[in-house]
Amino acid sequence: MRYNNNYAPKLLKGIGVSPGIIIGKAHLVDSSRVRVRYKYVRTEAEVAEEVEKFRGALLKTEQQLNILKNQMPDQVREHEFMLDSHLMILKDSMLTDATVKKIQNEKINAEWALTKSLKEVKQIFEQIDDEYIGSRIRDVQNVTERVLRNLSGKEPPHLSDINERVIIVAHDLSPADTAELNISRVMGFVTDAGGRTSHTGILAHALQIPAVVGLESVSEMVEDGDLLIVDGTTGEVVINPEDSDIIYYQEKQLQHEAYISGVSKTSHLPAITIDGHRLAVLANIEFLEEVTAVRDYGGEGIGLYRTEFLYLRSKELPTEEELFENYREVAEIIAPKPVTIRSLDLGGDKVPADFDIKKEANPALGLRAIRFCLKEPHVLKTQLRAILRASVYGEVQLMFPMVSDVEEVLVAKEILNQAKSELDREGVAYDCDLRVGIMVEVPSAVTIAEVLARHVEFFSIGTNDLIQYALAIDRDNEHVAYLFQPFHPAILRMIHQVVKAAKQAGIPVSICGEMAGDPLCIPFLVGLGLDQLSMNARAIPLIKNLIRLISLEEARTDVENMMRFETADEVKAYAMERAMILVPEFGEKGRQQEILLR
């Protein structure tokens, strides 16, 4: 049943995935699912007819996706791989072959068989405790829904017909949906589903328009033409706002734009505190195409290059040559600035189809990341050879994820040495002084940080996973996301312990989680003495400017004060107070500036 708002203002809170504020009319996308009815098919002729109907729907879906791929706007052309992934799903045996077998063996209609296959695939994906990989089940659901529409003859929504400036509201948006949009008419996106790594967020970033996802039921609360305010920074959506709400958000957006415009002009200046302490500000990337943005926003290198996509875009493992070409290009483009390449963070069900790995009850705590790589050393060695070969084309560093004990580091470094020996015998050049570090993102690594520091050349604290594991919070579960607390006293003490161990060992330490790009966290991180911060490229100008307003001596005092607090609310309130002092032109605006500084 659709919510009847009677035009009363309603404030919703979701996940802001692309910053900015917009005010405009809602365009509700019909994302209602096809009603699937069970039908028993009795004769072999009927079975053959259902199979043929299913294969015809697959072919029609493939043709539709190829047309949409060819029509993608230039602004998002670099993300056409998203539609490639949908085309790959159409050929995945877990969905297609399984559906045909169900039709034949269970004597059921194609729609019901496909729905059963989707349920089985979904059960596998739901066990994956990884922000990016787990969210890909929505891709499978989107493709399945398109096939079901073609089976039933129900036309998909025609988003290309939109002829006015609107805010798109939907249960979810697939790459196919967004490829069909007339982007000059789209002000922003609002969806029930999705997380920080959803396609909606990625494309909204590419288009530089605000987007809020994970609202659960916004598509049931909004009617076509309703006036909306969307804050893609804080994740707030106001349905049918009052005049005072509109004025408030308009002022907030004007101040935000003025502030960002100002800091962007100095984005290429170094991040040096007012008393002379310099921090390096780098970017996290996932795709080669993002490297240009790192330079444009003043990034001083790449602090985290996630490498999983190259392994997940096809059913087969990428070759050493394919990996090398990708890493080489990243190193060359960003040179002479550094790039830190993270080895594979795969495992459990998160592997290409040609791996026969048993289903795990809890993959998040099982065979993943460095554990998976050490079980499959040939996979790791192939990647390490590619990284070593690319290291002569720029300043490349290597980082192992999810390290929980010293033995993992020693074995991984032994495989690295084997790769070096092989390249030596082959006469292939590489950087003999390649620096090797680890990500500190599980509590056990924090506890033995001083031991781990003896065996590596740098630390990078992955606060996203560290918070998740330390506080037992699934950060992508919208029902408990509010418990994901970067200001929790336990998290502050863990970071402090890691930094202290790194300083004692004389190795640099960075943060590459979301805390690095959160302005409220910056005084604390500066005061701790971190050497580097790595974040989303678009956050770099703001963070660099903020660092230039900070005194290292005062930031150290802030750390001492924060460490005495007992609750996350106390820590956050103190951080807010300090932020207002650092940016005095915002100090009179109360909650407005709290949102601005997030």
PEGILIN-V962970 format. One record per residue. N is the residue number from 1. PHI is phi in whole degrees, 0 to 359 (999 if undefined). OMEGA is omega in degrees with one decimal (NA if undefined). D_FIRST is the distance of its C-alpha to the first C-alpha in Angstrom with 2 decimals. Layout:
n=(N & N)
phi=(PHI & PHI)
omega=(OMEGA & OMEGA)
d_first=(D_FIRST & D_FIRST)
This chain:
n=(1 & 2 & 3 & 4 & 5 & 6 & 7 & 8 & 9 & 10 & 11 & 12 & 13 & 14 & 15 & 16 & 17 & 18 & 19 & 20 & 21 & 22 & 23 & 24 & 25 & 26 & 27 & 28 & 29 & 30 & 31 & 32 & 33 & 34 & 35 & 36 & 37 & 38 & 39 & 40 & 41 & 42 & 43 & 44 & 45 & 46 & 47 & 48 & 49 & 50 & 51 & 52 & 53 & 54 & 55 & 56 & 57 & 58 & 59 & 60 & 61 & 62 & 63 & 64 & 65 & 66 & 67 & 68 & 69 & 70 & 71 & 72 & 73 & 74 & 75 & 76 & 77 & 78 & 79 & 80 & 81 & 82 & 83 & 84 & 85 & 86 & 87 & 88 & 89 & 90 & 91 & 92 & 93 & 94 & 95 & 96 & 97 & 98 & 99 & 100 & 101 & 102 & 103 & 104 & 105 & 106 & 107 & 108 & 109 & 110 & 111 & 112 & 113 & 114 & 115 & 116 & 117 & 118 & 119 & 120 & 121 & 122 & 123 & 124 & 125 & 126 & 127 & 128 & 129 & 130 & 131 & 132 & 133 & 134 & 135 & 136 & 137 & 138 & 139 & 140 & 141 & 142 & 143 & 144 & 145 & 146 & 147 & 148 & 149 & 150 & 151 & 152 & 153 & 154 & 155 & 156 & 157 & 158 & 159 & 160 & 161 & 162 & 163 & 164 & 165 & 166 & 167 & 168 & 169 & 170 & 171 & 172 & 173 & 174 & 175 & 176 & 177 & 178 & 179 & 180 & 181 & 182 & 183 & 184 & 185 & 186 & 187 & 188 & 189 & 190 & 191 & 192 & 193 & 194 & 195 & 196 & 197 & 198 & 199 & 200 & 201 & 202 & 203 & 204 & 205 & 206 & 207 & 208 & 209 & 210 & 211 & 212 & 213 & 214 & 215 & 216 & 217 & 218 & 219 & 220 & 221 & 222 & 223 & 224 & 225 & 226 & 227 & 228 & 229 & 230 & 231 & 232 & 233 & 234 & 235 & 236 & 237 & 238 & 239 & 240 & 241 & 242 & 243 & 244 & 245 & 246 & 247 & 248 & 249 & 250 & 251 & 252 & 253 & 254 & 255 & 256 & 257 & 258 & 259 & 260 & 261 & 262 & 263 & 264 & 265 & 266 & 267 & 268 & 269 & 270 & 271 & 272 & 273 & 274 & 275 & 276 & 277 & 278 & 279 & 280 & 281 & 282 & 283 & 284 & 285 & 286 & 287 & 288 & 289 & 290 & 291 & 292 & 293 & 294 & 295 & 296 & 297 & 298 & 299 & 300 & 301 & 302 & 303 & 304 & 305 & 306 & 307 & 308 & 309 & 310 & 311 & 312 & 313 & 314 & 315 & 316 & 317 & 318 & 319 & 320 & 321 & 322 & 323 & 324 & 325 & 326 & 327 & 328 & 329 & 330 & 331 & 332 & 333 & 334 & 335 & 336 & 337 & 338 & 339 & 340 & 341 & 342 & 343 & 344 & 345 & 346 & 347 & 348 & 349 & 350 & 351 & 352 & 353 & 354 & 355 & 356 & 357 & 358 & 359 & 360 & 361 & 362 & 363 & 364 & 365 & 366 & 367 & 368 & 369 & 370 & 371 & 372 & 373 & 374 & 375 & 376 & 377 & 378 & 379 & 380 & 381 & 382 & 383 & 384 & 385 & 386 & 387 & 388 & 389 & 390 & 391 & 392 & 393 & 394 & 395 & 396 & 397 & 398 & 399 & 400 & 401 & 402 & 403 & 404 & 405 & 406 & 407 & 408 & 409 & 410 & 411 & 412 & 413 & 414 & 415 & 416 & 417 & 418 & 419 & 420 & 421 & 422 & 423 & 424 & 425 & 426 & 427 & 428 & 429 & 430 & 431 & 432 & 433 & 434 & 435 & 436 & 437 & 438 & 439 & 440 & 441 & 442 & 443 & 444 & 445 & 446 & 447 & 448 & 449 & 450 & 451 & 452 & 453 & 454 & 455 & 456 & 457 & 458 & 459 & 460 & 461 & 462 & 463 & 464 & 465 & 466 & 467 & 468 & 469 & 470 & 471 & 472 & 473 & 474 & 475 & 476 & 477 & 478 & 479 & 480 & 481 & 482 & 483 & 484 & 485 & 486 & 487 & 488 & 489 & 490 & 491 & 492 & 493 & 494 & 495 & 496 & 497 & 498 & 499 & 500 & 501 & 502 & 503 & 504 & 505 & 506 & 507 & 508 & 509 & 510 & 511 & 512 & 513 & 514 & 515 & 516 & 517 & 518 & 519 & 520 & 521 & 522 & 523 & 524 & 525 & 526 & 527 & 528 & 529 & 530 & 531 & 532 & 533 & 534 & 535 & 536 & 537 & 538 & 539 & 540 & 541 & 542 & 543 & 544 & 545 & 546 & 547 & 548 & 549 & 550 & 551 & 552 & 553 & 554 & 555 & 556 & 557 & 558 & 559 & 560 & 561 & 562 & 563 & 564 & 565 & 566 & 567 & 568 & 569 & 570 & 571 & 572 & 573 & 574 & 575 & 576 & 577 & 578 & 579 & 580 & 581 & 582 & 583 & 584 & 585 & 586 & 587 & 588 & 589 & 590 & 591 & 592 & 593 & 594 & 595 & 596 & 597 & 598)
phi=(999 & 281 & 292 & 260 & 273 & 50 & 64 & 281 & 300 & 217 & 259 & 244 & 235 & 234 & 248 & 284 & 244 & 209 & 287 & 121 & 234 & 226 & 230 & 188 & 276 & 277 & 241 & 277 & 271 & 289 & 250 & 297 & 279 & 294 & 285 & 255 & 247 & 284 & 218 & 270 & 255 & 270 & 263 & 297 & 295 & 293 & 298 & 298 & 294 & 294 & 297 & 295 & 298 & 296 & 295 & 294 & 294 & 297 & 296 & 296 & 297 & 299 & 296 & 298 & 293 & 295 & 296 & 297 & 299 & 290 & 261 & 300 & 297 & 301 & 297 & 239 & 301 & 293 & 257 & 295 & 301 & 297 & 288 & 300 & 295 & 292 & 296 & 293 & 299 & 299 & 255 & 282 & 295 & 298 & 254 & 280 & 298 & 297 & 292 & 300 & 297 & 293 & 300 & 287 & 275 & 260 & 55 & 235 & 289 & 298 & 299 & 292 & 296 & 295 & 297 & 295 & 296 & 300 & 300 & 293 & 296 & 298 & 298 & 290 & 294 & 294 & 274 & 271 & 265 & 217 & 304 & 281 & 290 & 299 & 289 & 289 & 300 & 296 & 298 & 298 & 296 & 297 & 296 & 300 & 296 & 294 & 296 & 298 & 297 & 290 & 294 & 270 & 82 & 277 & 290 & 289 & 298 & 261 & 285 & 289 & 276 & 297 & 237 & 216 & 288 & 218 & 255 & 284 & 240 & 206 & 296 & 201 & 236 & 270 & 304 & 296 & 299 & 291 & 294 & 273 & 289 & 274 & 295 & 291 & 259 & 257 & 271 & 181 & 236 & 221 & 223 & 292 & 264 & 107 & 222 & 295 & 252 & 290 & 301 & 301 & 294 & 299 & 288 & 298 & 299 & 297 & 274 & 57 & 234 & 295 & 208 & 231 & 236 & 68 & 272 & 73 & 219 & 298 & 293 & 269 & 260 & 251 & 254 & 307 & 91 & 301 & 278 & 234 & 246 & 238 & 250 & 285 & 275 & 265 & 84 & 270 & 228 & 249 & 265 & 49 & 292 & 279 & 302 & 295 & 295 & 297 & 298 & 301 & 287 & 296 & 296 & 298 & 293 & 298 & 291 & 299 & 296 & 295 & 293 & 297 & 299 & 294 & 288 & 294 & 293 & 245 & 295 & 267 & 282 & 291 & 268 & 238 & 294 & 294 & 251 & 92 & 269 & 255 & 243 & 273 & 244 & 240 & 237 & 264 & 225 & 235 & 230 & 304 & 294 & 278 & 298 & 299 & 296 & 300 & 293 & 298 & 269 & 86 & 294 & 262 & 139 & 245 & 275 & 205 & 251 & 284 & 249 & 290 & 302 & 298 & 269 & 261 & 281 & 216 & 284 & 255 & 294 & 292 & 281 & 302 & 295 & 296 & 296 & 302 & 299 & 293 & 295 & 299 & 295 & 298 & 298 & 292 & 293 & 274 & 304 & 273 & 285 & 279 & 226 & 256 & 264 & 273 & 293 & 307 & 249 & 240 & 154 & 59 & 270 & 267 & 222 & 302 & 296 & 278 & 262 & 261 & 245 & 294 & 298 & 252 & 293 & 216 & 302 & 298 & 250 & 245 & 274 & 213 & 55 & 296 & 295 & 297 & 296 & 286 & 283 & 242 & 298 & 293 & 293 & 296 & 296 & 300 & 293 & 295 & 299 & 294 & 294 & 300 & 297 & 286 & 294 & 278 & 256 & 176 & 268 & 256 & 235 & 243 & 223 & 262 & 266 & 54 & 288 & 239 & 206 & 294 & 302 & 299 & 295 & 297 & 292 & 298 & 292 & 293 & 296 & 299 & 295 & 297 & 297 & 297 & 297 & 297 & 294 & 299 & 295 & 274 & 72 & 264 & 283 & 201 & 281 & 295 & 257 & 308 & 278 & 240 & 225 & 226 & 269 & 260 & 216 & 232 & 304 & 296 & 293 & 296 & 297 & 251 & 303 & 294 & 283 & 299 & 298 & 286 & 244 & 226 & 251 & 193 & 247 & 228 & 274 & 268 & 292 & 301 & 287 & 300 & 296 & 298 & 286 & 290 & 257 & 56 & 238 & 275 & 291 & 261 & 269 & 298 & 283 & 236 & 300 & 295 & 275 & 283 & 245 & 294 & 267 & 299 & 307 & 296 & 291 & 299 & 292 & 296 & 299 & 301 & 295 & 293 & 298 & 299 & 296 & 295 & 297 & 296 & 273 & 75 & 245 & 288 & 222 & 230 & 237 & 238 & 271 & 295 & 301 & 297 & 257 & 264 & 304 & 293 & 274 & 299 & 304 & 295 & 293 & 296 & 296 & 289 & 92 & 298 & 270 & 218 & 234 & 233 & 207 & 301 & 304 & 290 & 276 & 300 & 302 & 296 & 292 & 298 & 296 & 296 & 300 & 290 & 263 & 260 & 263 & 299 & 298 & 292 & 296 & 295 & 295 & 301 & 299 & 300 & 292 & 297 & 291 & 271 & 286 & 254 & 232 & 296 & 296 & 295 & 296 & 295 & 297 & 294 & 299 & 294 & 300 & 293 & 297 & 295 & 289 & 292 & 240 & 297 & 294 & 258 & 297 & 271 & 259 & 56 & 298 & 302 & 284 & 301 & 292 & 302 & 275 & 292)
omega=(-179.3 & 178.9 & 177.1 & -173.9 & -179.3 & 177.8 & 174.3 & -179.9 & 178.1 & 179.5 & 176.9 & 179.8 & 177.0 & -179.3 & 177.2 & -176.0 & 175.4 & -167.3 & 178.8 & -179.8 & 177.4 & 175.3 & -177.6 & -178.4 & 179.3 & 169.1 & -175.4 & 178.4 & 178.7 & 179.3 & 178.7 & -175.2 & 177.4 & 177.4 & -176.7 & 179.4 & 178.3 & 176.5 & 178.4 & 178.1 & -167.6 & -171.5 & 177.0 & 179.0 & 178.2 & 177.4 & 179.7 & 179.2 & 178.6 & 178.3 & -179.7 & 178.1 & 179.7 & 179.9 & 176.2 & 177.7 & 176.2 & -179.8 & 179.8 & 178.7 & 178.3 & 179.4 & 178.7 & -178.1 & 177.8 & 177.4 & 179.6 & 178.7 & -179.9 & -177.9 & -176.8 & 178.4 & -178.7 & -176.4 & -178.2 & -178.4 & -177.8 & -179.8 & -179.4 & 177.1 & 179.1 & 176.5 & 174.4 & 179.4 & 176.9 & 177.0 & 177.8 & 179.4 & 178.7 & -178.5 & -177.4 & -176.2 & 179.4 & -179.3 & -172.4 & -179.1 & 179.8 & 179.7 & 178.1 & 179.8 & 178.8 & 177.1 & -175.9 & -174.5 & -175.8 & 178.8 & 179.6 & -177.9 & -173.3 & -178.2 & -178.2 & 179.5 & 179.6 & 178.6 & 177.7 & 178.7 & 178.0 & -180.0 & 179.6 & 178.3 & -178.8 & 179.4 & 178.1 & -176.6 & -177.3 & 178.7 & -175.3 & -178.8 & 179.1 & -173.3 & -174.7 & -173.1 & -178.8 & -178.2 & -178.6 & 175.0 & 177.7 & 175.2 & -180.0 & 179.1 & 179.7 & 178.6 & -179.9 & -179.2 & 178.4 & 177.4 & 179.1 & 177.3 & 179.3 & 176.0 & -175.4 & -177.2 & 179.5 & -176.7 & 174.5 & 178.2 & -178.9 & -176.1 & 179.2 & -177.3 & -179.4 & -174.4 & 175.3 & -178.8 & -173.9 & 170.9 & -177.8 & 177.1 & -177.0 & 171.7 & 176.4 & 176.3 & 177.5 & 173.4 & 178.5 & 177.7 & -176.1 & 177.8 & -177.4 & -174.6 & 166.3 & -168.6 & 177.4 & -179.2 & -173.6 & 179.6 & -178.4 & -177.8 & 173.5 & -176.8 & 174.4 & -173.1 & 173.4 & 178.0 & -175.4 & -178.7 & -178.8 & 179.1 & 179.9 & 179.5 & -179.7 & -178.1 & 176.7 & 176.2 & -178.6 & -179.3 & -178.4 & 174.7 & -177.6 & 177.4 & 174.6 & -178.8 & 176.2 & -178.0 & 173.7 & -173.7 & -178.2 & -178.8 & 176.7 & -176.8 & -173.2 & 172.9 & 173.6 & 176.6 & 176.1 & 176.4 & -178.9 & 164.1 & -178.9 & 176.2 & -177.2 & 177.1 & -176.3 & -177.0 & -179.5 & 174.3 & 177.9 & 178.8 & -179.6 & -176.4 & 172.1 & -178.8 & -179.1 & 176.9 & -178.2 & 179.4 & -178.9 & -177.5 & 176.0 & 177.9 & 180.0 & 179.8 & 179.0 & 179.3 & 178.0 & -179.0 & 179.7 & -178.8 & 179.9 & 178.3 & -179.7 & -177.2 & -179.7 & -179.8 & -178.7 & -173.6 & -177.6 & 174.0 & 179.2 & 178.6 & -177.2 & 179.4 & -175.6 & 176.0 & 165.5 & 178.9 & -177.1 & 171.9 & 172.7 & 179.9 & -174.0 & -176.0 & 168.8 & 177.3 & 178.0 & -176.3 & 178.3 & -175.3 & -178.1 & -173.6 & -179.7 & 179.2 & 178.6 & 178.8 & -176.5 & -177.3 & 175.5 & 178.7 & -178.5 & 178.5 & 179.0 & -177.9 & 179.1 & 172.2 & 177.8 & -171.3 & -172.5 & -173.2 & -179.4 & -179.6 & -172.9 & -176.4 & 178.7 & -178.3 & -177.6 & 177.8 & 175.9 & 179.0 & 176.1 & -178.4 & 178.7 & 178.5 & -179.0 & -178.4 & 179.4 & -178.6 & 179.0 & -177.3 & 177.3 & -178.8 & -178.7 & -176.7 & -175.0 & -178.2 & 7.1 & 178.3 & -173.7 & 170.7 & 177.3 & -177.2 & 177.5 & 175.8 & -170.1 & 170.4 & 178.8 & 174.8 & -177.3 & 177.3 & -173.4 & -178.9 & 175.5 & -170.2 & -175.6 & 174.9 & 178.5 & -178.6 & -176.3 & 178.5 & -178.6 & 178.8 & -179.7 & -176.3 & -178.6 & -179.7 & -174.8 & -172.8 & -179.7 & 175.6 & -175.7 & 179.2 & 177.7 & -177.8 & 179.1 & 174.6 & 179.1 & -172.4 & 178.9 & 177.0 & 179.7 & -177.5 & 177.5 & 179.4 & -178.9 & 176.1 & -179.8 & 178.9 & 179.1 & -179.7 & -179.3 & -173.4 & 179.2 & -177.4 & 179.0 & 178.7 & -174.4 & 172.8 & -178.9 & -178.6 & 178.1 & -177.3 & 171.7 & 176.6 & -180.0 & 175.5 & -175.0 & -176.9 & 178.6 & 179.4 & -177.8 & 179.8 & 179.3 & 178.9 & 176.4 & 176.5 & 176.0 & 179.3 & 176.0 & 178.5 & 177.7 & -179.5 & 178.1 & 179.8 & 176.4 & -179.1 & -178.8 & -179.6 & -178.9 & -176.2 & 173.0 & 179.8 & -178.5 & -178.1 & 179.1 & -178.7 & -177.1 & 178.5 & 178.4 & 169.9 & 175.1 & -174.0 & 173.6 & -175.5 & -179.3 & 178.3 & 176.4 & -175.6 & -178.7 & -176.8 & -178.5 & 176.8 & -179.8 & -177.3 & 178.9 & -171.6 & -179.3 & -175.8 & 172.1 & 172.8 & 168.3 & -176.6 & 177.1 & -171.0 & -179.8 & 179.5 & -180.0 & 178.1 & -178.4 & -177.9 & -176.5 & -176.4 & 179.8 & -177.9 & 170.8 & -171.9 & 179.4 & 178.1 & -174.0 & -178.7 & -178.9 & -176.8 & -178.7 & 179.2 & 179.1 & -167.4 & 175.9 & -179.5 & 177.2 & -178.9 & 179.0 & -179.3 & 178.8 & 179.6 & 177.5 & 178.9 & 179.4 & -179.2 & -179.4 & 179.6 & 179.5 & 179.4 & 179.4 & -179.7 & 179.4 & -179.7 & 179.8 & 178.0 & 178.9 & 179.4 & -179.4 & 171.5 & -179.8 & 175.9 & -175.4 & 177.6 & -178.1 & -178.9 & -179.9 & -177.0 & -179.3 & -178.4 & -169.9 & 178.9 & 179.3 & -178.0 & 176.5 & -178.7 & 177.8 & -179.9 & 175.8 & -178.8 & -176.4 & 170.5 & -179.9 & -167.5 & 170.7 & -172.9 & -176.0 & 179.1 & -172.3 & -178.4 & -178.9 & -176.6 & 178.5 & 179.2 & -179.2 & 178.6 & -178.9 & 178.0 & -170.9 & 169.0 & 179.7 & -179.2 & 178.7 & 179.0 & 176.6 & 175.6 & 176.6 & 179.4 & 179.7 & 179.4 & -178.3 & -177.2 & 178.7 & -178.1 & -175.6 & -177.2 & 177.9 & 179.6 & 178.6 & 179.7 & -177.5 & 179.3 & 178.3 & 178.8 & 178.5 & 178.7 & 179.7 & 179.9 & 179.0 & 178.6 & -178.3 & -179.2 & -171.1 & -179.0 & 177.9 & -169.5 & -176.3 & -170.8 & 172.7 & -173.9 & 179.1 & -177.9 & 174.3 & -179.7 & 179.0 & -174.0 & -179.7 & NA)
d_first=(0.00 & 3.79 & 6.47 & 9.01 & 12.26 & 14.67 & 16.95 & 17.84 & 19.25 & 17.54 & 19.60 & 18.34 & 20.88 & 21.07 & 24.10 & 26.29 & 27.87 & 29.68 & 31.21 & 31.24 & 29.30 & 27.72 & 26.21 & 24.55 & 21.78 & 18.71 & 18.50 & 15.18 & 16.14 & 14.25 & 14.29 & 12.06 & 14.28 & 16.40 & 15.73 & 18.99 & 20.73 & 23.89 & 27.03 & 30.53 & 33.31 & 36.60 & 39.39 & 40.78 & 40.33 & 36.57 & 36.44 & 38.42 & 36.16 & 33.01 & 34.95 & 36.09 & 32.60 & 31.39 & 34.39 & 33.86 & 30.31 & 31.79 & 34.46 & 32.15 & 29.99 & 33.26 & 34.42 & 31.27 & 31.54 & 35.26 & 34.73 & 32.23 & 34.68 & 37.48 & 35.52 & 34.56 & 35.59 & 38.79 & 37.15 & 35.26 & 37.74 & 38.94 & 35.57 & 35.68 & 36.24 & 32.47 & 32.25 & 35.33 & 33.49 & 30.80 & 33.65 & 35.19 & 32.10 & 32.40 & 35.85 & 35.11 & 36.26 & 33.70 & 31.05 & 33.02 & 35.96 & 33.91 & 31.56 & 34.61 & 36.15 & 33.10 & 33.17 & 36.89 & 37.15 & 34.09 & 34.08 & 30.38 & 28.72 & 28.48 & 24.69 & 24.59 & 27.71 & 26.42 & 23.27 & 25.67 & 27.92 & 25.22 & 24.38 & 28.11 & 28.50 & 25.59 & 27.27 & 30.42 & 28.94 & 27.12 & 30.62 & 31.80 & 32.12 & 32.77 & 30.77 & 31.63 & 31.96 & 29.01 & 26.65 & 27.97 & 25.69 & 23.19 & 25.90 & 26.03 & 22.27 & 22.43 & 25.44 & 24.03 & 20.93 & 23.41 & 25.58 & 22.77 & 21.98 & 25.69 & 25.94 & 23.30 & 24.53 & 21.25 & 22.38 & 21.43 & 20.37 & 23.61 & 23.83 & 27.46 & 26.59 & 25.49 & 28.22 & 27.66 & 27.51 & 23.96 & 22.11 & 20.24 & 16.73 & 15.45 & 14.27 & 17.98 & 20.99 & 23.71 & 27.34 & 27.07 & 24.30 & 26.41 & 29.57 & 28.27 & 27.56 & 29.98 & 30.59 & 32.33 & 29.03 & 27.01 & 27.27 & 25.25 & 22.43 & 19.36 & 17.44 & 15.23 & 17.98 & 21.73 & 24.75 & 28.06 & 29.44 & 26.55 & 27.43 & 25.35 & 27.60 & 30.75 & 30.21 & 29.21 & 32.47 & 34.39 & 33.11 & 33.55 & 30.22 & 27.92 & 25.03 & 22.66 & 20.93 & 19.40 & 16.75 & 14.26 & 10.94 & 12.42 & 11.01 & 7.44 & 9.50 & 11.90 & 12.47 & 15.59 & 18.59 & 17.48 & 20.58 & 20.67 & 23.43 & 23.76 & 26.47 & 27.21 & 29.92 & 28.13 & 24.59 & 23.29 & 20.65 & 20.38 & 17.65 & 19.31 & 22.50 & 25.17 & 28.62 & 30.06 & 27.55 & 28.50 & 32.19 & 31.92 & 30.38 & 32.73 & 35.70 & 34.53 & 34.23 & 37.64 & 39.28 & 37.70 & 38.95 & 42.37 & 42.74 & 41.71 & 44.00 & 46.81 & 46.52 & 46.10 & 49.55 & 51.07 & 48.96 & 52.04 & 54.09 & 54.54 & 52.58 & 55.47 & 55.19 & 57.36 & 59.91 & 60.22 & 57.95 & 56.33 & 53.14 & 52.13 & 48.59 & 47.28 & 44.11 & 41.87 & 41.21 & 39.72 & 40.87 & 44.22 & 42.73 & 41.94 & 45.64 & 46.31 & 43.68 & 45.47 & 48.64 & 47.01 & 45.44 & 48.73 & 48.10 & 51.28 & 50.38 & 47.70 & 47.25 & 44.84 & 44.53 & 41.95 & 43.23 & 40.57 & 39.16 & 42.44 & 42.08 & 38.43 & 38.43 & 40.27 & 40.98 & 44.58 & 46.10 & 47.37 & 51.14 & 53.34 & 54.16 & 50.53 & 49.97 & 53.26 & 52.57 & 49.25 & 50.78 & 53.88 & 51.99 & 50.01 & 53.29 & 55.13 & 52.56 & 52.21 & 55.96 & 57.89 & 54.92 & 53.81 & 51.00 & 49.97 & 48.64 & 46.65 & 47.37 & 44.60 & 41.71 & 40.59 & 40.51 & 38.78 & 36.45 & 36.79 & 39.74 & 40.57 & 40.32 & 44.07 & 44.16 & 44.18 & 42.80 & 41.56 & 38.02 & 37.99 & 36.10 & 35.80 & 36.78 & 36.44 & 39.43 & 41.14 & 42.85 & 41.77 & 43.39 & 47.12 & 46.99 & 45.78 & 48.39 & 51.17 & 50.26 & 50.30 & 53.25 & 53.83 & 50.41 & 51.23 & 54.76 & 53.63 & 51.43 & 54.21 & 56.74 & 54.52 & 54.09 & 57.83 & 58.72 & 56.42 & 57.94 & 61.02 & 58.95 & 57.75 & 57.28 & 55.12 & 54.14 & 52.60 & 50.10 & 49.00 & 45.52 & 44.49 & 48.08 & 48.42 & 52.18 & 55.47 & 56.10 & 53.17 & 54.72 & 58.16 & 57.08 & 54.98 & 57.99 & 60.22 & 58.08 & 58.32 & 62.09 & 62.19 & 60.37 & 62.93 & 65.81 & 64.54 & 64.28 & 67.76 & 69.20 & 67.56 & 68.83 & 65.38 & 65.12 & 62.69 & 62.65 & 64.71 & 63.45 & 59.72 & 58.05 & 55.86 & 53.26 & 50.33 & 46.85 & 46.60 & 43.05 & 43.44 & 44.94 & 47.97 & 49.02 & 48.91 & 51.09 & 53.73 & 53.46 & 57.17 & 58.03 & 55.79 & 57.25 & 60.62 & 59.40 & 57.35 & 57.95 & 54.71 & 51.49 & 48.03 & 45.50 & 42.02 & 40.10 & 36.61 & 37.57 & 40.00 & 37.35 & 35.01 & 37.79 & 39.44 & 36.38 & 34.57 & 31.49 & 29.36 & 29.10 & 26.37 & 24.00 & 21.63 & 21.38 & 25.15 & 26.14 & 27.03 & 29.88 & 31.48 & 34.35 & 37.19 & 38.90 & 39.10 & 42.80 & 43.09 & 42.13 & 44.63 & 47.33 & 46.66 & 47.00 & 50.12 & 51.62 & 51.12 & 52.59 & 55.52 & 56.26 & 56.16 & 58.49 & 60.91 & 61.05 & 61.45 & 58.47 & 55.79 & 52.23 & 49.05 & 45.33 & 42.93 & 39.58 & 37.13 & 39.31 & 41.93 & 39.83 & 38.52 & 40.74 & 40.40 & 42.00 & 44.89 & 47.42 & 47.08 & 47.43 & 50.40 & 52.01 & 51.81 & 53.93 & 51.66 & 53.34 & 50.35 & 46.69 & 44.57 & 41.16 & 38.88 & 41.30 & 39.48 & 39.97 & 43.74 & 44.96 & 43.20 & 44.43 & 47.96 & 48.21 & 47.06 & 49.69 & 52.33 & 51.54 & 52.04 & 55.25 & 55.68 & 57.65 & 54.96 & 52.27 & 54.32 & 54.35 & 50.55 & 50.43 & 52.70 & 50.56 & 47.25 & 48.75 & 49.48 & 45.90 & 44.07 & 40.37 & 38.22 & 37.29 & 41.01 & 41.74 & 38.98 & 40.05 & 43.59 & 42.59 & 40.76 & 43.87 & 46.07 & 43.91 & 44.18 & 47.94 & 48.14 & 46.25 & 47.62 & 46.35 & 42.84 & 43.93 & 43.15 & 39.53 & 38.13 & 34.59 & 34.62 & 37.47 & 35.97 & 33.17 & 35.81 & 37.87 & 35.20)
